[in-house]
Amino acid sequence: MYDYAIIGAGAVGGLFASLLSQNKQQLCFVDSRLSQTSLLELQVDSIEHGLIFNKFKLYNRLPVCRSLLVCVKAHQVNSALSSLVIPSNCKLMLVVNGMGSHQEILEKLLPQQLYLASNTHGALIQEKVEEKANIQLKLKHTGLGQLIVGPYLKNAAKPKDLIKLEQTLPSANWQSNIYPSLWRKLAINCCINPLTALHNCRNGELLSAEFQPAISALCQEVSQVAASEQIKLSAEELQQTVLQVASSTANNFSSMQQDIHHQRASEISYINGYVVKQAAKHGIACPHNQHLLQQIQRLEKHND
């Protein structure tokens, strides 16, 4: 039996596979689009451990495992899981940007199987080569962060497997109510992702004075919508957090900037779009989030 199966042979999935493998966890990857079992050769330049080399099986079906980590784009979650049968004794942890994708997969599993995570580790794909049945992936761990994990069902007890995850990943942190952390991360993404994508800039450039009114307005809206969902987050604290993240990741390009630059679909519907959707439910106006949603969607249509 595998300890973890991972969907998403990319930056985040590869990083966590590499870090977990350092602590003797049994791991594999899953991609239902494959026609046969393949091999993933992974090299990670880790901040704490230096170069880590691994080879993992890459299956087209879900093998017997204790936990399934889903590390794909928010809009890819549903299709990535569509053909998989998830046993009732398998925990599913979503490690995705934005919010809303968890609500799309509830029919596939029991609510008590679902765990949500907020990741602030930075990782960058340096090279990805696909040859026949093999994938070669090289990653760089670009920023130490945290993996905050909590249950979909608020205040559920922490399972033993999650205690082991905390021991294996010192950066992992259990929260019985994960939703404030998810909204805090959402606020960061609502500012940094679309603004860097629209202005084609690195995160650190958002520290300049010209962006402060927009960041302030976006945080005000997120704070207001979060409050309507019984999540108390100060707009001022959110703005400070956004600026801290922009400063600590100053040289990085955001995932949305990269998606738009490479003419890929972005996660905007699960970031600013999620805020706009929740705001509409409560009759709250969100003109700044709405504006960024429309601007990014316009860029995506132009890319098409």
VEXDREN-2710 file (C-alpha; in Angstrom, 1 decimal):
% VEXDREN-2710
k/r/px/py/pz
1/MET/0.0/0.0/0.0
2/TYR/1.2/3.5/-0.9
3/ASP/1.2/6.2/1.8
4/TYR/0.4/8.8/-0.8
5/ALA/-0.7/8.9/-4.4
6/ILE/-0.3/12.3/-6.1
7/ILE/-2.3/13.8/-9.0
8/GLY/-0.2/16.5/-10.6
9/ALA/3.3/15.8/-11.8
10/GLY/4.2/19.5/-11.7
11/ALA/5.8/22.0/-9.4
12/VAL/3.8/21.5/-6.2
13/GLY/3.1/17.8/-6.6
14/GLY/6.8/17.1/-7.4
15/LEU/8.0/19.2/-4.5
16/PHE/5.9/17.4/-1.9
17/ALA/6.7/14.0/-3.4
18/SER/10.4/14.8/-3.0
19/LEU/10.1/16.1/0.5
20/LEU/7.9/13.2/1.7
21/SER/10.3/10.7/0.1
22/GLN/13.0/12.0/2.4
23/ASN/11.1/10.5/5.3
24/LYS/10.6/7.1/3.7
25/GLN/7.0/7.6/2.7
26/GLN/5.9/5.3/-0.1
27/LEU/4.7/7.4/-3.0
28/CYS/3.4/7.2/-6.6
29/PHE/1.7/9.5/-9.1
30/VAL/-1.6/9.1/-10.9
31/ASP/-2.7/10.4/-14.3
32/SER/-5.9/8.9/-15.8
33/ARG/-5.0/10.2/-19.2
34/LEU/-2.1/7.7/-19.6
35/SER/-2.6/4.5/-21.6
36/GLN/-0.1/2.6/-19.5
37/THR/2.0/2.7/-16.4
38/SER/4.9/5.0/-16.8
39/LEU/7.9/6.3/-14.8
40/LEU/8.5/9.7/-13.4
41/GLU/12.2/10.7/-12.9
42/LEU/12.2/13.6/-10.5
43/GLN/15.1/16.0/-9.6
44/VAL/14.4/18.7/-7.0
45/ASP/16.8/21.4/-5.9
46/SER/15.6/21.7/-2.4
47/ILE/16.3/24.6/-0.1
48/GLU/16.8/22.4/3.0
49/HIS/18.1/19.1/1.5
50/GLY/20.0/20.1/-1.7
51/LEU/19.5/18.0/-4.8
52/ILE/17.0/15.1/-4.3
53/PHE/16.7/12.4/-7.0
54/ASN/13.7/10.0/-7.1
55/LYS/11.9/7.6/-9.5
56/PHE/8.2/7.1/-9.0
57/LYS/5.6/4.9/-10.7
58/LEU/3.0/6.9/-12.7
59/TYR/-0.3/5.0/-12.9
60/ASN/-3.4/5.6/-15.0
61/ARG/-5.7/4.3/-12.2
62/LEU/-5.7/4.8/-8.5
63/PRO/-3.6/2.1/-6.6
64/VAL/-4.3/1.2/-3.0
65/CYS/-3.2/4.2/-0.9
66/ARG/-4.0/5.9/2.4
67/SER/-4.1/9.4/1.0
68/LEU/-4.6/11.1/-2.4
69/LEU/-3.0/14.5/-2.9
70/VAL/-4.5/16.5/-5.7
71/CYS/-2.0/19.2/-6.8
72/VAL/-3.4/20.5/-10.1
73/LYS/-4.9/23.8/-11.3
74/ALA/-8.4/24.5/-9.7
75/HIS/-10.2/24.1/-13.0
76/GLN/-8.5/20.7/-13.7
77/VAL/-9.6/19.1/-10.4
78/ASN/-12.9/17.7/-11.6
79/SER/-11.6/16.2/-14.8
80/ALA/-8.5/14.8/-13.1
81/LEU/-10.8/12.8/-10.7
82/SER/-13.6/12.0/-13.1
83/SER/-12.6/8.5/-14.1
84/LEU/-11.1/7.5/-10.7
85/VAL/-12.8/5.3/-8.1
86/ILE/-11.9/6.6/-4.7
87/PRO/-12.4/4.1/-1.9
88/SER/-14.1/5.2/1.3
89/ASN/-11.0/4.6/3.4
90/CYS/-8.8/6.9/1.2
91/LYS/-8.4/10.5/2.3
92/LEU/-8.4/13.1/-0.4
93/MET/-6.4/16.3/0.1
94/LEU/-6.8/19.3/-2.2
95/VAL/-3.7/21.4/-2.6
96/VAL/-4.9/23.9/-5.1
97/ASN/-5.1/27.7/-5.5
98/GLY/-8.4/29.5/-5.1
99/MET/-11.6/28.1/-3.7
100/GLY/-14.7/26.4/-5.1
101/SER/-13.2/23.3/-6.7
102/HIS/-13.9/21.2/-3.5
103/GLN/-17.6/21.8/-4.0
104/GLU/-17.4/20.3/-7.5
105/ILE/-16.2/16.9/-6.3
106/LEU/-18.3/16.2/-3.2
107/GLU/-20.4/13.7/-5.1
108/LYS/-17.3/11.5/-5.6
109/LEU/-16.5/10.9/-2.0
110/LEU/-17.8/11.2/1.6
111/PRO/-17.5/14.6/3.2
112/GLN/-15.3/13.1/6.0
113/GLN/-12.8/11.9/3.4
114/LEU/-12.1/15.4/2.1
115/TYR/-9.3/17.6/3.4
116/LEU/-8.3/21.1/2.2
117/ALA/-4.9/22.6/2.2
118/SER/-3.2/26.0/1.8
119/ASN/0.3/25.9/0.5
120/THR/2.8/28.8/0.6
121/HIS/5.9/26.9/-0.6
122/GLY/7.3/28.2/-3.8
123/ALA/8.5/25.8/-6.6
124/LEU/9.4/26.3/-10.2
125/ILE/9.6/23.8/-13.1
126/GLN/13.0/24.1/-14.7
127/GLU/12.6/21.3/-17.2
128/LYS/10.0/18.8/-18.2
129/VAL/10.7/16.1/-20.9
130/GLU/8.2/13.4/-21.9
131/GLU/9.6/10.5/-23.8
132/LYS/7.4/7.5/-24.5
133/ALA/6.4/6.0/-21.1
134/ASN/8.8/8.2/-19.1
135/ILE/8.6/11.8/-17.8
136/GLN/11.7/13.6/-16.6
137/LEU/11.0/16.6/-14.3
138/LYS/13.4/19.1/-12.8
139/LEU/12.2/21.5/-10.1
140/LYS/13.7/24.2/-8.0
141/HIS/12.3/24.9/-4.5
142/THR/12.1/28.7/-4.6
143/GLY/10.6/29.6/-1.3
144/LEU/10.1/28.0/2.1
145/GLY/6.5/28.1/3.2
146/GLN/3.8/26.2/5.1
147/LEU/1.3/23.5/4.3
148/ILE/-1.8/24.2/6.3
149/VAL/-4.3/21.3/6.3
150/GLY/-7.8/21.0/7.7
151/PRO/-11.0/19.0/7.3
152/TYR/-13.8/20.0/4.9
153/LEU/-16.1/19.3/7.9
154/LYS/-15.0/22.0/10.3
155/ASN/-13.7/20.8/13.7
156/ALA/-13.3/17.2/12.8
157/ALA/-10.7/15.3/14.8
158/LYS/-7.2/15.1/13.4
159/PRO/-6.6/11.6/11.9
160/LYS/-3.4/9.7/12.7
161/ASP/-2.3/10.0/9.1
162/LEU/-2.3/13.7/9.4
163/ILE/-0.2/13.6/12.6
164/LYS/2.3/11.6/10.5
165/LEU/2.2/14.2/7.8
166/GLU/3.1/16.9/10.3
167/GLN/6.1/14.8/11.6
168/THR/7.2/14.1/8.0
169/LEU/6.8/17.7/6.8
170/PRO/7.9/20.1/9.5
171/SER/6.2/22.9/7.6
172/ALA/2.8/21.0/7.8
173/ASN/0.3/22.5/10.2
174/TRP/-3.2/21.1/11.2
175/GLN/-6.1/23.5/11.6
176/SER/-9.5/22.2/12.7
177/ASN/-11.1/25.2/11.0
178/ILE/-9.1/25.7/7.7
179/TYR/-11.4/28.2/6.2
180/PRO/-9.8/31.5/7.6
181/SER/-6.5/30.3/6.2
182/LEU/-8.1/29.5/2.8
183/TRP/-9.7/33.0/2.7
184/ARG/-6.4/34.6/3.7
185/LYS/-4.6/32.8/0.9
186/LEU/-7.5/33.7/-1.4
187/ALA/-7.0/37.4/-0.6
188/ILE/-3.3/37.1/-1.5
189/ASN/-4.1/35.5/-4.8
190/CYS/-6.9/38.0/-5.6
191/CYS/-4.3/40.7/-5.5
192/ILE/-1.0/39.3/-6.7
193/ASN/-2.1/36.9/-9.4
194/PRO/-4.3/39.1/-11.6
195/LEU/-2.3/42.3/-11.1
196/THR/1.0/40.7/-12.1
197/ALA/-0.8/38.9/-15.1
198/LEU/-2.3/42.2/-16.3
199/HIS/0.9/44.2/-15.9
200/ASN/3.2/41.3/-17.0
201/CYS/5.5/41.9/-14.0
202/ARG/7.1/40.1/-11.1
203/ASN/5.5/40.0/-7.7
204/GLY/7.8/42.6/-6.1
205/GLU/6.7/45.3/-8.6
206/LEU/3.4/45.4/-6.8
207/LEU/5.1/47.1/-3.8
208/SER/5.2/50.4/-5.7
209/ALA/2.8/53.2/-4.8
210/GLU/0.7/52.9/-7.9
211/PHE/-0.7/49.5/-7.0
212/GLN/-1.6/50.3/-3.4
213/PRO/-5.1/51.7/-4.0
214/ALA/-6.0/48.6/-6.0
215/ILE/-4.6/46.2/-3.4
216/SER/-6.4/48.1/-0.6
217/ALA/-9.8/48.0/-2.5
218/LEU/-9.4/44.3/-3.3
219/CYS/-8.7/43.5/0.4
220/GLN/-11.6/45.5/1.5
221/GLU/-13.9/43.5/-0.7
222/VAL/-12.5/40.2/0.3
223/SER/-12.8/41.1/3.9
224/GLN/-16.4/42.1/3.5
225/VAL/-17.4/38.9/1.6
226/ALA/-15.5/36.7/4.0
227/ALA/-17.4/38.3/6.9
228/SER/-20.7/37.4/5.2
229/GLU/-19.4/33.8/5.3
230/GLN/-18.6/34.1/9.1
231/ILE/-14.9/34.5/8.5
232/LYS/-13.4/37.6/10.3
233/LEU/-10.4/39.0/8.5
234/SER/-9.3/42.6/8.8
235/ALA/-8.8/44.4/5.4
236/GLU/-5.8/46.1/6.8
237/GLU/-4.2/42.9/8.0
238/LEU/-4.9/41.3/4.6
239/GLN/-3.2/44.2/2.8
240/GLN/-0.2/43.8/5.0
241/THR/-0.1/40.1/4.3
242/VAL/-0.3/40.7/0.5
243/LEU/2.6/43.1/0.7
244/GLN/4.7/40.8/2.8
245/VAL/4.2/38.0/0.3
246/ALA/4.9/40.3/-2.6
247/SER/8.2/41.3/-0.8
248/SER/9.2/37.7/0.1
249/THR/8.5/36.5/-3.4
250/ALA/9.7/39.7/-5.1
251/ASN/11.7/38.0/-7.9
252/ASN/9.0/35.4/-8.7
253/PHE/6.4/35.4/-11.4
254/SER/2.9/34.5/-10.2
255/SER/1.2/31.3/-11.5
256/MET/-1.4/33.5/-13.3
257/GLN/1.2/35.7/-14.9
258/GLN/2.8/32.5/-16.2
259/ASP/-0.5/31.1/-17.4
260/ILE/-1.4/34.3/-19.3
261/HIS/2.1/34.6/-20.7
262/HIS/2.1/31.1/-22.0
263/GLN/-1.5/31.4/-23.3
264/ARG/-2.9/28.9/-20.9
265/ALA/-6.3/29.0/-19.0
266/SER/-5.9/30.6/-15.6
267/GLU/-7.5/30.0/-12.3
268/ILE/-9.3/33.4/-12.2
269/SER/-12.8/31.8/-11.9
270/TYR/-11.6/30.2/-8.6
271/ILE/-9.9/33.3/-7.3
272/ASN/-11.5/36.7/-8.0
273/GLY/-14.4/34.8/-9.6
274/TYR/-15.1/32.9/-6.4
275/VAL/-15.2/36.2/-4.4
276/VAL/-17.6/37.7/-7.0
277/LYS/-19.8/34.6/-6.9
278/GLN/-20.0/34.5/-3.1
279/ALA/-20.6/38.3/-3.0
280/ALA/-23.6/37.9/-5.3
281/LYS/-25.1/35.3/-3.0
282/HIS/-25.1/37.9/-0.2
283/GLY/-26.0/40.9/-2.3
284/ILE/-22.5/42.6/-1.9
285/ALA/-21.0/44.7/-4.7
286/CYS/-17.4/43.7/-5.6
287/PRO/-16.5/46.1/-8.5
288/HIS/-12.7/45.7/-8.1
289/ASN/-12.7/41.9/-8.1
290/GLN/-15.3/41.9/-10.9
291/HIS/-13.1/44.3/-13.0
292/LEU/-10.0/42.0/-12.6
293/LEU/-12.1/38.9/-13.4
294/GLN/-13.3/40.5/-16.6
295/GLN/-9.9/41.8/-17.6
296/ILE/-8.2/38.3/-17.2
297/GLN/-11.1/36.6/-19.0
298/ARG/-10.7/39.1/-21.9
299/LEU/-7.0/38.2/-22.1
300/GLU/-7.8/34.4/-22.0
301/LYS/-10.3/34.9/-24.9
302/HIS/-7.6/36.9/-26.8
303/ASN/-5.2/34.0/-26.3
304/ASP/-7.8/31.5/-27.7
END
